[in-house]
Amino acid sequence: MPLIDHIALHTRHVPGFIDFMASDQEFIWSTNQDRLQKWSAETSTPLAEVTVPQAAGIPVVAFGAVWAASLAE
């Protein structure tokens, strides 16, 4: 069993490839390929998902919103 499974409060096996994560102290926001996903510790599937073409970088939680960069035009 990986070490993270011994020390993590919650773990998830997520399809795709999560690049970066940010927290708003209630939820986790992640970029997963061309999607921005909202996660909760209580569920095993995303609560919300938005397409972000060519998502790049870490999502930013600020000013009551979540910001995600896109490399698309």
SEFIZA-3560 file (N, C-alpha, C; in Angstrom, 3 decimals):
REM SEFIZA-3560
<numar><xx>0.844</xx><yy>-1.172</yy><zz>0.000</zz><atom>N</atom></numar>
<numar><xx>0.000</xx><yy>0.000</yy><zz>0.000</zz><atom>CA</atom></numar>
<numar><xx>0.896</xx><yy>1.245</yy><zz>0.000</zz><atom>C</atom></numar>
<numar><xx>0.613</xx><yy>2.221</yy><zz>-0.894</zz><atom>N</atom></numar>
<numar><xx>1.433</xx><yy>3.436</yy><zz>-0.943</zz><atom>CA</atom></numar>
<numar><xx>1.359</xx><yy>4.213</yy><zz>0.369</zz><atom>C</atom></numar>
<numar><xx>2.441</xx><yy>4.920</yy><zz>0.681</zz><atom>N</atom></numar>
<numar><xx>2.526</xx><yy>5.713</yy><zz>1.905</zz><atom>CA</atom></numar>
<numar><xx>1.392</xx><yy>6.724</yy><zz>2.002</zz><atom>C</atom></numar>
<numar><xx>1.006</xx><yy>7.339</yy><zz>0.878</zz><atom>N</atom></numar>
<numar><xx>-0.055</xx><yy>8.344</yy><zz>0.914</zz><atom>CA</atom></numar>
<numar><xx>-1.356</xx><yy>7.769</yy><zz>1.455</zz><atom>C</atom></numar>
<numar><xx>-1.628</xx><yy>6.493</yy><zz>1.224</zz><atom>N</atom></numar>
<numar><xx>-2.846</xx><yy>5.869</yy><zz>1.736</zz><atom>CA</atom></numar>
<numar><xx>-2.824</xx><yy>5.740</yy><zz>3.250</zz><atom>C</atom></numar>
<numar><xx>-1.658</xx><yy>5.795</yy><zz>3.853</zz><atom>N</atom></numar>
<numar><xx>-1.554</xx><yy>5.693</yy><zz>5.309</zz><atom>CA</atom></numar>
<numar><xx>-1.705</xx><yy>7.051</yy><zz>5.989</zz><atom>C</atom></numar>
<numar><xx>-1.360</xx><yy>8.140</yy><zz>5.309</zz><atom>N</atom></numar>
<numar><xx>-1.364</xx><yy>9.443</yy><zz>5.969</zz><atom>CA</atom></numar>
<numar><xx>-2.441</xx><yy>10.391</yy><zz>5.447</zz><atom>C</atom></numar>
<numar><xx>-3.038</xx><yy>10.111</yy><zz>4.305</zz><atom>N</atom></numar>
<numar><xx>-4.050</xx><yy>11.004</yy><zz>3.727</zz><atom>CA</atom></numar>
<numar><xx>-5.387</xx><yy>10.845</yy><zz>4.435</zz><atom>C</atom></numar>
<numar><xx>-6.111</xx><yy>11.953</yy><zz>4.576</zz><atom>N</atom></numar>
<numar><xx>-7.458</xx><yy>11.887</yy><zz>5.141</zz><atom>CA</atom></numar>
<numar><xx>-8.445</xx><yy>11.310</yy><zz>4.141</zz><atom>C</atom></numar>
<numar><xx>-8.287</xx><yy>11.669</yy><zz>2.859</zz><atom>N</atom></numar>
<numar><xx>-9.139</xx><yy>11.181</yy><zz>1.781</zz><atom>CA</atom></numar>
<numar><xx>-8.282</xx><yy>10.972</yy><zz>0.546</zz><atom>C</atom></numar>
<numar><xx>-8.540</xx><yy>9.913</yy><zz>-0.180</zz><atom>N</atom></numar>
<numar><xx>-7.884</xx><yy>9.692</yy><zz>-1.466</zz><atom>CA</atom></numar>
<numar><xx>-8.955</xx><yy>9.362</yy><zz>-2.500</zz><atom>C</atom></numar>
<numar><xx>-8.674</xx><yy>9.679</yy><zz>-3.745</zz><atom>N</atom></numar>
<numar><xx>-9.588</xx><yy>9.373</yy><zz>-4.846</zz><atom>CA</atom></numar>
<numar><xx>-8.784</xx><yy>8.839</yy><zz>-6.017</zz><atom>C</atom></numar>
<numar><xx>-9.335</xx><yy>7.861</yy><zz>-6.704</zz><atom>N</atom></numar>
<numar><xx>-8.781</xx><yy>7.392</yy><zz>-7.966</zz><atom>CA</atom></numar>
<numar><xx>-9.615</xx><yy>8.061</yy><zz>-9.054</zz><atom>C</atom></numar>
<numar><xx>-8.984</xx><yy>8.961</yy><zz>-9.790</zz><atom>N</atom></numar>
<numar><xx>-9.688</xx><yy>9.818</yy><zz>-10.729</zz><atom>CA</atom></numar>
<numar><xx>-9.275</xx><yy>9.481</yy><zz>-12.157</zz><atom>C</atom></numar>
<numar><xx>-10.252</xx><yy>9.268</yy><zz>-13.052</zz><atom>N</atom></numar>
<numar><xx>-9.903</xx><yy>9.054</yy><zz>-14.450</zz><atom>CA</atom></numar>
<numar><xx>-9.274</xx><yy>10.320</yy><zz>-15.032</zz><atom>C</atom></numar>
<numar><xx>-8.405</xx><yy>10.147</yy><zz>-16.003</zz><atom>N</atom></numar>
<numar><xx>-7.749</xx><yy>11.287</yy><zz>-16.620</zz><atom>CA</atom></numar>
<numar><xx>-6.406</xx><yy>11.556</yy><zz>-15.971</zz><atom>C</atom></numar>
<numar><xx>-6.036</xx><yy>12.829</yy><zz>-15.936</zz><atom>N</atom></numar>
<numar><xx>-4.743</xx><yy>13.218</yy><zz>-15.383</zz><atom>CA</atom></numar>
<numar><xx>-4.886</xx><yy>14.579</yy><zz>-14.710</zz><atom>C</atom></numar>
<numar><xx>-4.928</xx><yy>14.590</yy><zz>-13.385</zz><atom>N</atom></numar>
<numar><xx>-5.036</xx><yy>15.845</yy><zz>-12.657</zz><atom>CA</atom></numar>
<numar><xx>-3.670</xx><yy>16.514</yy><zz>-12.638</zz><atom>C</atom></numar>
<numar><xx>-3.629</xx><yy>17.735</yy><zz>-13.189</zz><atom>N</atom></numar>
<numar><xx>-2.382</xx><yy>18.494</yy><zz>-13.225</zz><atom>CA</atom></numar>
<numar><xx>-2.154</xx><yy>19.263</yy><zz>-11.932</zz><atom>C</atom></numar>
<numar><xx>-3.142</xx><yy>20.088</yy><zz>-11.567</zz><atom>N</atom></numar>
<numar><xx>-2.988</xx><yy>20.990</yy><zz>-10.432</zz><atom>CA</atom></numar>
<numar><xx>-4.260</xx><yy>21.023</yy><zz>-9.611</zz><atom>C</atom></numar>
<numar><xx>-4.135</xx><yy>21.421</yy><zz>-8.331</zz><atom>N</atom></numar>
<numar><xx>-5.285</xx><yy>21.540</yy><zz>-7.444</zz><atom>CA</atom></numar>
<numar><xx>-5.195</xx><yy>22.833</yy><zz>-6.649</zz><atom>C</atom></numar>
<numar><xx>-6.369</xx><yy>23.354</yy><zz>-6.283</zz><atom>N</atom></numar>
<numar><xx>-6.468</xx><yy>24.517</yy><zz>-5.404</zz><atom>CA</atom></numar>
<numar><xx>-7.663</xx><yy>24.287</yy><zz>-4.491</zz><atom>C</atom></numar>
<numar><xx>-7.648</xx><yy>24.900</yy><zz>-3.311</zz><atom>N</atom></numar>
<numar><xx>-8.734</xx><yy>24.718</yy><zz>-2.356</zz><atom>CA</atom></numar>
<numar><xx>-9.341</xx><yy>26.064</yy><zz>-1.982</zz><atom>C</atom></numar>
<numar><xx>-10.666</xx><yy>26.064</yy><zz>-1.804</zz><atom>N</atom></numar>
<numar><xx>-11.342</xx><yy>27.254</yy><zz>-1.288</zz><atom>CA</atom></numar>
<numar><xx>-11.739</xx><yy>27.021</yy><zz>0.178</zz><atom>C</atom></numar>
<numar><xx>-11.103</xx><yy>26.089</yy><zz>0.822</zz><atom>N</atom></numar>
<numar><xx>-11.288</xx><yy>25.668</yy><zz>2.212</zz><atom>CA</atom></numar>
<numar><xx>-12.543</xx><yy>24.828</yy><zz>2.421</zz><atom>C</atom></numar>
<numar><xx>-13.357</xx><yy>24.663</yy><zz>1.375</zz><atom>N</atom></numar>
<numar><xx>-14.515</xx><yy>23.777</yy><zz>1.449</zz><atom>CA</atom></numar>
<numar><xx>-14.452</xx><yy>22.695</yy><zz>0.378</zz><atom>C</atom></numar>
<numar><xx>-13.962</xx><yy>23.069</yy><zz>-0.802</zz><atom>N</atom></numar>
<numar><xx>-13.883</xx><yy>22.154</yy><zz>-1.927</zz><atom>CA</atom></numar>
<numar><xx>-12.478</xx><yy>22.177</yy><zz>-2.522</zz><atom>C</atom></numar>
<numar><xx>-12.182</xx><yy>21.149</yy><zz>-3.307</zz><atom>N</atom></numar>
<numar><xx>-10.938</xx><yy>21.094</yy><zz>-4.077</zz><atom>CA</atom></numar>
<numar><xx>-11.296</xx><yy>21.319</yy><zz>-5.537</zz><atom>C</atom></numar>
<numar><xx>-10.567</xx><yy>22.192</yy><zz>-6.184</zz><atom>N</atom></numar>
<numar><xx>-10.717</xx><yy>22.464</yy><zz>-7.612</zz><atom>CA</atom></numar>
<numar><xx>-9.488</xx><yy>21.910</yy><zz>-8.314</zz><atom>C</atom></numar>
<numar><xx>-9.689</xx><yy>21.183</yy><zz>-9.408</zz><atom>N</atom></numar>
<numar><xx>-8.547</xx><yy>20.587</yy><zz>-10.108</zz><atom>CA</atom></numar>
<numar><xx>-8.673</xx><yy>20.783</yy><zz>-11.611</zz><atom>C</atom></numar>
<numar><xx>-7.521</xx><yy>20.897</yy><zz>-12.273</zz><atom>N</atom></numar>
<numar><xx>-7.503</xx><yy>20.832</yy><zz>-13.728</zz><atom>CA</atom></numar>
<numar><xx>-7.188</xx><yy>19.389</yy><zz>-14.095</zz><atom>C</atom></numar>
<numar><xx>-8.025</xx><yy>18.825</yy><zz>-14.951</zz><atom>N</atom></numar>
<numar><xx>-7.905</xx><yy>17.439</yy><zz>-15.373</zz><atom>CA</atom></numar>
<numar><xx>-8.046</xx><yy>17.420</yy><zz>-16.885</zz><atom>C</atom></numar>
<numar><xx>-6.908</xx><yy>17.400</yy><zz>-17.563</zz><atom>N</atom></numar>
<numar><xx>-6.858</xx><yy>17.502</yy><zz>-19.021</zz><atom>CA</atom></numar>
<numar><xx>-7.521</xx><yy>18.813</yy><zz>-19.436</zz><atom>C</atom></numar>
<numar><xx>-8.604</xx><yy>18.806</yy><zz>-20.159</zz><atom>N</atom></numar>
<numar><xx>-9.261</xx><yy>20.043</yy><zz>-20.604</zz><atom>CA</atom></numar>
<numar><xx>-10.497</xx><yy>20.364</yy><zz>-19.776</zz><atom>C</atom></numar>
<numar><xx>-10.461</xx><yy>20.025</yy><zz>-18.495</zz><atom>N</atom></numar>
<numar><xx>-11.616</xx><yy>20.261</yy><zz>-17.621</zz><atom>CA</atom></numar>
<numar><xx>-11.165</xx><yy>20.873</yy><zz>-16.301</zz><atom>C</atom></numar>
<numar><xx>-12.030</xx><yy>21.717</yy><zz>-15.737</zz><atom>N</atom></numar>
<numar><xx>-11.883</xx><yy>22.195</yy><zz>-14.370</zz><atom>CA</atom></numar>
<numar><xx>-12.950</xx><yy>21.470</yy><zz>-13.571</zz><atom>C</atom></numar>
<numar><xx>-12.550</xx><yy>20.772</yy><zz>-12.493</zz><atom>N</atom></numar>
<numar><xx>-13.484</xx><yy>19.957</yy><zz>-11.733</zz><atom>CA</atom></numar>
<numar><xx>-13.531</xx><yy>20.409</yy><zz>-10.272</zz><atom>C</atom></numar>
<numar><xx>-14.721</xx><yy>20.340</yy><zz>-9.699</zz><atom>N</atom></numar>
<numar><xx>-14.944</xx><yy>20.677</yy><zz>-8.289</zz><atom>CA</atom></numar>
<numar><xx>-15.189</xx><yy>19.379</yy><zz>-7.522</zz><atom>C</atom></numar>
<numar><xx>-14.409</xx><yy>19.159</yy><zz>-6.457</zz><atom>N</atom></numar>
<numar><xx>-14.483</xx><yy>17.917</yy><zz>-5.685</zz><atom>CA</atom></numar>
<numar><xx>-14.837</xx><yy>18.203</yy><zz>-4.230</zz><atom>C</atom></numar>
<numar><xx>-15.493</xx><yy>17.233</yy><zz>-3.611</zz><atom>N</atom></numar>
<numar><xx>-15.817</xx><yy>17.272</yy><zz>-2.189</zz><atom>CA</atom></numar>
<numar><xx>-15.281</xx><yy>15.995</yy><zz>-1.547</zz><atom>C</atom></numar>
<numar><xx>-14.954</xx><yy>16.079</yy><zz>-0.276</zz><atom>N</atom></numar>
<numar><xx>-14.480</xx><yy>14.895</yy><zz>0.445</zz><atom>CA</atom></numar>
<numar><xx>-15.582</xx><yy>13.850</yy><zz>0.609</zz><atom>C</atom></numar>
<numar><xx>-16.841</xx><yy>14.258</yy><zz>0.495</zz><atom>N</atom></numar>
<numar><xx>-17.963</xx><yy>13.347</yy><zz>0.721</zz><atom>CA</atom></numar>
<numar><xx>-18.395</xx><yy>12.564</yy><zz>-0.512</zz><atom>C</atom></numar>
<numar><xx>-17.891</xx><yy>12.926</yy><zz>-1.702</zz><atom>N</atom></numar>
<numar><xx>-18.341</xx><yy>12.246</yy><zz>-2.923</zz><atom>CA</atom></numar>
<numar><xx>-17.162</xx><yy>11.666</yy><zz>-3.687</zz><atom>C</atom></numar>
<numar><xx>-17.433</xx><yy>10.686</yy><zz>-4.511</zz><atom>N</atom></numar>
<numar><xx>-16.362</xx><yy>10.056</yy><zz>-5.287</zz><atom>CA</atom></numar>
<numar><xx>-16.369</xx><yy>10.504</yy><zz>-6.751</zz><atom>C</atom></numar>
<numar><xx>-17.312</xx><yy>11.372</yy><zz>-7.117</zz><atom>N</atom></numar>
<numar><xx>-17.364</xx><yy>11.936</yy><zz>-8.463</zz><atom>CA</atom></numar>
<numar><xx>-17.376</xx><yy>13.456</yy><zz>-8.349</zz><atom>C</atom></numar>
<numar><xx>-16.967</xx><yy>14.151</yy><zz>-9.405</zz><atom>N</atom></numar>
<numar><xx>-16.946</xx><yy>15.622</yy><zz>-9.326</zz><atom>CA</atom></numar>
<numar><xx>-18.342</xx><yy>16.205</yy><zz>-9.088</zz><atom>C</atom></numar>
<numar><xx>-18.409</xx><yy>17.258</yy><zz>-8.282</zz><atom>N</atom></numar>
<numar><xx>-19.672</xx><yy>17.965</yy><zz>-8.060</zz><atom>CA</atom></numar>
<numar><xx>-20.015</xx><yy>18.847</yy><zz>-9.258</zz><atom>C</atom></numar>
<numar><xx>-18.983</xx><yy>19.332</yy><zz>-9.933</zz><atom>N</atom></numar>
<numar><xx>-19.166</xx><yy>20.177</yy><zz>-11.113</zz><atom>CA</atom></numar>
<numar><xx>-17.979</xx><yy>19.992</yy><zz>-12.036</zz><atom>C</atom></numar>
<numar><xx>-18.205</xx><yy>20.298</yy><zz>-13.304</zz><atom>N</atom></numar>
<numar><xx>-17.138</xx><yy>20.154</yy><zz>-14.290</zz><atom>CA</atom></numar>
<numar><xx>-17.388</xx><yy>21.155</yy><zz>-15.413</zz><atom>C</atom></numar>
<numar><xx>-16.343</xx><yy>21.898</yy><zz>-15.789</zz><atom>N</atom></numar>
<numar><xx>-16.426</xx><yy>22.900</yy><zz>-16.836</zz><atom>CA</atom></numar>
<numar><xx>-15.293</xx><yy>22.647</yy><zz>-17.826</zz><atom>C</atom></numar>
<numar><xx>-15.588</xx><yy>22.748</yy><zz>-19.114</zz><atom>N</atom></numar>
<numar><xx>-14.557</xx><yy>22.585</yy><zz>-20.128</zz><atom>CA</atom></numar>
<numar><xx>-13.680</xx><yy>23.831</yy><zz>-20.180</zz><atom>C</atom></numar>
<numar><xx>-12.371</xx><yy>23.619</yy><zz>-20.128</zz><atom>N</atom></numar>
<numar><xx>-11.378</xx><yy>24.692</yy><zz>-20.276</zz><atom>CA</atom></numar>
<numar><xx>-10.395</xx><yy>24.211</yy><zz>-21.342</zz><atom>C</atom></numar>
<numar><xx>-10.585</xx><yy>24.648</yy><zz>-22.593</zz><atom>N</atom></numar>
<numar><xx>-9.699</xx><yy>24.180</yy><zz>-23.663</zz><atom>CA</atom></numar>
<numar><xx>-8.234</xx><yy>24.494</yy><zz>-23.365</zz><atom>C</atom></numar>
<numar><xx>-7.393</xx><yy>23.510</yy><zz>-23.480</zz><atom>N</atom></numar>
<numar><xx>-5.960</xx><yy>23.636</yy><zz>-23.227</zz><atom>CA</atom></numar>
<numar><xx>-5.685</xx><yy>24.280</yy><zz>-21.864</zz><atom>C</atom></numar>
<numar><xx>-6.327</xx><yy>23.742</yy><zz>-20.834</zz><atom>N</atom></numar>
<numar><xx>-6.136</xx><yy>24.257</yy><zz>-19.468</zz><atom>CA</atom></numar>
<numar><xx>-4.652</xx><yy>24.243</yy><zz>-19.117</zz><atom>C</atom></numar>
<numar><xx>-4.217</xx><yy>25.320</yy><zz>-18.459</zz><atom>N</atom></numar>
<numar><xx>-2.797</xx><yy>25.455</yy><zz>-18.119</zz><atom>CA</atom></numar>
<numar><xx>-2.648</xx><yy>26.111</yy><zz>-16.754</zz><atom>C</atom></numar>
<numar><xx>-1.785</xx><yy>25.561</yy><zz>-15.939</zz><atom>N</atom></numar>
<numar><xx>-1.473</xx><yy>26.185</yy><zz>-14.659</zz><atom>CA</atom></numar>
<numar><xx>-2.430</xx><yy>25.825</yy><zz>-13.546</zz><atom>C</atom></numar>
<numar><xx>-2.156</xx><yy>26.396</yy><zz>-12.400</zz><atom>N</atom></numar>
<numar><xx>-2.913</xx><yy>26.115</yy><zz>-11.180</zz><atom>CA</atom></numar>
<numar><xx>-4.175</xx><yy>26.966</yy><zz>-11.152</zz><atom>C</atom></numar>
<numar><xx>-5.350</xx><yy>26.355</yy><zz>-10.850</zz><atom>N</atom></numar>
<numar><xx>-6.545</xx><yy>27.169</yy><zz>-10.672</zz><atom>CA</atom></numar>
<numar><xx>-6.328</xx><yy>28.114</yy><zz>-9.485</zz><atom>C</atom></numar>
<numar><xx>-6.939</xx><yy>29.283</yy><zz>-9.545</zz><atom>N</atom></numar>
<numar><xx>-6.814</xx><yy>30.275</yy><zz>-8.478</zz><atom>CA</atom></numar>
<numar><xx>-8.194</xx><yy>30.555</yy><zz>-7.914</zz><atom>C</atom></numar>
<numar><xx>-8.317</xx><yy>30.495</yy><zz>-6.596</zz><atom>N</atom></numar>
<numar><xx>-9.565</xx><yy>30.824</yy><zz>-5.917</zz><atom>CA</atom></numar>
<numar><xx>-9.400</xx><yy>32.237</yy><zz>-5.351</zz><atom>C</atom></numar>
<numar><xx>-10.189</xx><yy>33.199</yy><zz>-5.870</zz><atom>N</atom></numar>
<numar><xx>-10.087</xx><yy>34.585</yy><zz>-5.416</zz><atom>CA</atom></numar>
<numar><xx>-11.358</xx><yy>35.350</yy><zz>-5.776</zz><atom>C</atom></numar>
<numar><xx>-11.699</xx><yy>36.317</yy><zz>-4.942</zz><atom>N</atom></numar>
<numar><xx>-12.820</xx><yy>37.215</yy><zz>-5.223</zz><atom>CA</atom></numar>
<numar><xx>-14.131</xx><yy>36.463</yy><zz>-5.437</zz><atom>C</atom></numar>
<numar><xx>-14.327</xx><yy>35.366</yy><zz>-4.698</zz><atom>N</atom></numar>
<numar><xx>-15.564</xx><yy>34.597</yy><zz>-4.795</zz><atom>CA</atom></numar>
<numar><xx>-15.708</xx><yy>33.780</yy><zz>-6.061</zz><atom>C</atom></numar>
<numar><xx>-14.591</xx><yy>33.531</yy><zz>-6.755</zz><atom>N</atom></numar>
<numar><xx>-14.633</xx><yy>32.787</yy><zz>-8.016</zz><atom>CA</atom></numar>
<numar><xx>-13.419</xx><yy>31.874</yy><zz>-8.127</zz><atom>C</atom></numar>
<numar><xx>-13.480</xx><yy>30.966</yy><zz>-9.087</zz><atom>N</atom></numar>
<numar><xx>-12.336</xx><yy>30.107</yy><zz>-9.412</zz><atom>CA</atom></numar>
<numar><xx>-11.879</xx><yy>30.498</yy><zz>-10.812</zz><atom>C</atom></numar>
<numar><xx>-10.592</xx><yy>30.740</yy><zz>-10.949</zz><atom>N</atom></numar>
<numar><xx>-10.007</xx><yy>31.183</yy><zz>-12.217</zz><atom>CA</atom></numar>
<numar><xx>-9.105</xx><yy>30.087</yy><zz>-12.741</zz><atom>C</atom></numar>
<numar><xx>-9.224</xx><yy>29.793</yy><zz>-14.047</zz><atom>N</atom></numar>
<numar><xx>-8.368</xx><yy>28.801</yy><zz>-14.684</zz><atom>CA</atom></numar>
<numar><xx>-7.883</xx><yy>29.359</yy><zz>-16.013</zz><atom>C</atom></numar>
<numar><xx>-6.612</xx><yy>29.217</yy><zz>-16.281</zz><atom>N</atom></numar>
<numar><xx>-6.022</xx><yy>29.733</yy><zz>-17.519</zz><atom>CA</atom></numar>
<numar><xx>-6.205</xx><yy>28.736</yy><zz>-18.651</zz><atom>C</atom></numar>
<numar><xx>-6.296</xx><yy>29.274</yy><zz>-19.856</zz><atom>N</atom></numar>
<numar><xx>-6.409</xx><yy>28.452</yy><zz>-21.064</zz><atom>CA</atom></numar>
<numar><xx>-5.374</xx><yy>28.937</yy><zz>-22.070</zz><atom>C</atom></numar>
<numar><xx>-4.743</xx><yy>28.016</yy><zz>-22.765</zz><atom>N</atom></numar>
<numar><xx>-3.793</xx><yy>28.367</yy><zz>-23.814</zz><atom>CA</atom></numar>
<numar><xx>-4.467</xx><yy>28.518</yy><zz>-25.169</zz><atom>C</atom></numar>
<numar><xx>-5.774</xx><yy>28.248</yy><zz>-25.219</zz><atom>N</atom></numar>
<numar><xx>-6.505</xx><yy>28.388</yy><zz>-26.483</zz><atom>CA</atom></numar>
<numar><xx>-6.697</xx><yy>29.868</yy><zz>-26.808</zz><atom>C</atom></numar>
<numar><xx>-6.967</xx><yy>30.155</yy><zz>-28.061</zz><atom>N</atom></numar>
<numar><xx>-7.156</xx><yy>31.562</yy><zz>-28.481</zz><atom>CA</atom></numar>
<numar><xx>-8.343</xx><yy>32.175</yy><zz>-27.784</zz><atom>C</atom></numar>
//
